[in-house]
């Protein structure tokens, strides 16, 4: 690599550099990979931070530099009691999803049922089995430095050219009907989406796609998909807890898809994290990762837990950096409604 000292791309060395030294390093990266630097910035979240740069590629994709690090990833629950992992409020919600609630139950009777559930050894064993089987195992991994796409990209949906949209009579009729009804978006499942943005209508069509086709398109453009472990690092920075902020859901946050919280305010997790990435904030949006010929998901379950009434704690487990559904069958085709992807540039070849 021209003009770049690779050891400086890894922590703890990178963290120890002065701001001017980091900027020089990041400028060199921009020149090496033909990227435009948008800004230098320190990103902070959950008591962790990184001074880095935002870049833009020639094809308009925004990237963030993420330094490499030898780091422990995964999580080990063995030998830990549930009361040592979760607080009382989170234990309440873990049990609440499994009680038989009658219409005439008072709050006191519901609380009593939950208490009984949490004293049931079989139920406790069920939770322990879930934790041990649905989270990645602890392992120390060397994560190499990366340039990482700031936000994920959707799959299967392709933009319609504005001129093509204007010339299509069927689509124009749909838009006229939507205008009359005061609707700003029309979506036909796995077919077409028409939406109004900045007073203008735009559209995209659904094109069925295979995982292998997506990978080929990404690699043809000199990008890669992250591996599972890379994604875990990008989402958690080596956190030793279920979530980057701890083991418990923090209900002081504004969290999407939780009925008693949804409002017009900005959601707490839909912000840049400690690397400057938008990642792991919506359990409906699962990201495709790839390693050694195998595709899998991280960062969501397509909303399966929360749609199945497993809210709020069970529903948010899938956004944990370490959550993984080992029973997930990927199939051959991408689900454009729930499957997303994130490009990475490997600075150090694996």
Beta strands, then each sheet from edge to edge (+ up, - down):
strand 1: 36-45
strand 2: 48-56
strand 3: 62-66
strand 4: 69-73
strand 5: 139-143
strand 6: 146-149
strand 7: 153-154
strand 8: 157-159
strand 9: 185-188
strand 10: 192-197
strand 11: 200-206
strand 12: 224-225
strand 13: 286-291
strand 14: 294-298
strand 15: 339-341
strand 16: 343-346
sheet 1: 1+ 2- 3+ 6- 16+ 12-
sheet 2: 4+ 5-
sheet 3: 7+ 15- 13- 14+
sheet 4: 8+ 11- 10+ 9-
end
